[in-house]
Amino acid sequence: MTDVPLLLFTWRGSVFRVADGVQPPKAGSLFFCRHLTVRPGERVLEIGAGLGLAAVLAARAGAIVTATDVIPAAVESIRANALLNGVAVDARLGDAWAPVAGERFHVVCTNPPQMPTPPGRDRDDAEAAADNGGPDGWALLDRVIEGAPEHLERGGRLIFSIFEFLGLKNAHEKLEAVGLAPRVVARETQSFPRIGYERLDHLRAIDREASLPAHGLPRTVERYIIEGARA
């Protein structure tokens, strides 16, 4: 017998194994999944799928799912959790659009790393990668939005989450700039993230829409699910 802990996460009738080097689902992941609606037969891509929570739930709903991540342990977790729940998920290793070059989907979704990281504070370990959104939080999201039109079918949807301090107006402008029609799918008040307190001065510096209080410690933060639809 080996002395190796086994962490399981159960939700919505599914069971997920949380492997070493892969973050367990947090409030943002659950919020994202509660408002991710897919239809049977739709081709769905999740970018940065982690342990495969959204991917597995989408497959259970009848979608044809591809899920990607840059962390090898996450890709193995996606495969293992799909098998554990009796669904098929095409799990691929790679960054942003690279693993699906030339392919199109009805739904592209991501709950990406989006915590703004002060210059010189970025790390390359797996735990940090799950939070590091680059200096302004948009490092991955900008690339996802830029490439979405060529990977979405007509009428297809890009769905992603953001913290309010990334800028709701900013998100809409980015989608409109690539020809996607934006709308807010859902909004939720969540506890302010612990890592956010460590970076509060930096967050205030990039908070162009003044969503954070100018003084004192914020206790909550608004999270949004945003959709950009292709005509």
N, C-alpha and C positions, 0 to 999 in steps of 0.2 A: 504494500500500500504506500502510495506517495502522499506526502504532506503538502498537497497543492490545493488552495482554496478554490471553490467553485461559486461564482457569483451569478445568480439568475435574476432576470427581471421579467415579470409577467404583467401583461396589459392587454385588454380587449380580447381575451381568449387566446393570446399567443404567449409563447415562452421564448426568452432570448438569453443566450449565454453571453456574459460580458467578459471578454478575453483581456489578458494583460495588455496594456498599451492602447486600449480602446475605452473611451469615456462612456460611462453609463448614461442613459437618457436623463436630461435635466428638464426644467420647466419649459424652456424654449422648444425642446424637441417634442414634448407632449402637446403644447399649443399648436405647433406646426402640423402635427399629425391629425389633431382634432379637426382641422380646417382644410385638409388636403382631400379633395373629392376627385375620384377617378371613376371611369365607367368601364364595364367589362369590354375587353377587346382593345382598349386604348393602349398605344405604345407609350410607356412612361419611362423617363430617365430621371434618376436621382443622382446629383453630383455631390460628392462629399457625404456618402451615405453612412459612415460610421459603422455601427454594428448591424445596420440594416433594418431599423425599426420601421421607417416609412416605406421602404422598399417591400418588406414582407407584408405589411398591411395592405399596400396597393395590390400586390399579387393575390392576396386573399380576396380582394374585391373583384378579381377577374381581369386585371390589367396584365399586359405583357411588359415585364419590368427589366430594365437594365440599371445597374447601380455601380457607381465608381467611387474610388477613394485613392488618395496618394499614399496611404499607409498600408503596407502589406498585411499587417495583422487585422486591419479593418476589412479588407477584401476577404480574408479567410473567415472572419466572423460573419460577414454577409452570407457567404456560401453555407456555413454551418447552421446559421439561424434559419435560412430558407429551408434547408433539409429538415431541421428540427420541427418546423411548422408545416411541412408537407406541401411547399409551394416551389415554383421555379423562379429563380432570379438569376439573370446573367450578370455576374459580378466581375468587374474589370479593374485592373490597377492602372492608374494614370491621373494626370492633372487636367482639370477643367474639361475642354472638349476633345483633347487628344485621343482618348480611348474610343470615341464614337465619330471619328472623322467621316464625313460623307453620309451620315445617317440623319433621319428626321423622326420626330416624335410628336404625339398629340399633346403631351404634357412633359415639361421639364421643370423639375423642382429642386430646391436646395435650401437647407437651413445651415448657412455657411459659417465658418469662422468669421466673426465680425467685430470682435472687441478691438478698438483702436489701440495700437501698440506704440508707445513713445520711441523715438529714434534711439537705437543702441540697446533696446530692451528685448528685441526679438530673440527667440531660441529655436533650435531645430529639433528638439525632442518631440515625441508624439503628443504628449499632454499639452505642451504649449501650442503645437500646430492646430489643435482643436479650437483654440481661442484666438489665435493671432490673425487679425483682419488687416494688418498693415497699418501705416500711420493714420489713415482716416477711416479704417474699418471696411473699405470698399475693395480691398486688394483682389479677392476672388470674385466678388459680385460684379465688379466692372467688367471682368473678362467674360463672365457668364452672360451678362446683359448684351455685351457687344456681339457675342457669337450666337445669341438666341435666334434671330430671324432666319439664319441659314440652317438651323436645326429644328425648326418648328414647322409642322404641317400648316396649311391654311386653316385658320380658325383655332390653331394650337395656342397653348397657354404656358407662360413662364410664371412660376409661383415661388416666392421666396419670403423669408422673414427678415425684419430689421429691428434694431433698437431705435427708439425715437430720436436719440441724439445723433444718429446718422443722417437724419433729415427726411421727413416725409415728402416735402416739396421737392427735395433733391432726387429722391427715388422716382417720383413721377416724371421729372424732367429727363432723367437718364433713360427711362423707358420710351418716352415720346421721341427722344433723339434718334432711336433706332427703329421707329415706326411701330411700336407696340402701344396699345391703348391701356393706360393704367387704371387700376381701381383698388381700393382697400377691401380685402376679403374679411378681415377680422382684426380686432384690437383687444389687448388684454393688459391689465396692470399686474406687474410681477415685482417680486422683491428685487431691490437693486443688487446686482451681482457683486460678490466679494472682491473679485479682481478689479471691478470698476472703482472701488474705493482706493486701491493702490495706484490708480491711474487718473484720479479725479481731475487734477490740474490739466492734464493733457486732454481729457474728455471735454472740459469746459473750453479749452482753446479751439477745438474743432467743431464745437456745437454751434453752428452758424444760425440755426433756427431757434436758439435760446430755449431749448426744452428743459435744461437742467437749472436748478436754483443757483443764483449767483453766489450765495453764501450758505454755509452749513452743509450737512451731509444729507443727500437725498435718501429716502427710505424705499422708494419704489421707482420703477421705470416702465414706460409704455413699450409694448412690443406690438408690431404690426405684421400681418400677412398681406403681402402685396401680389397682385396678379398683373401681368402684362399680356394682352391678347393680340395675336397676329390676325390681321384682316384676311 
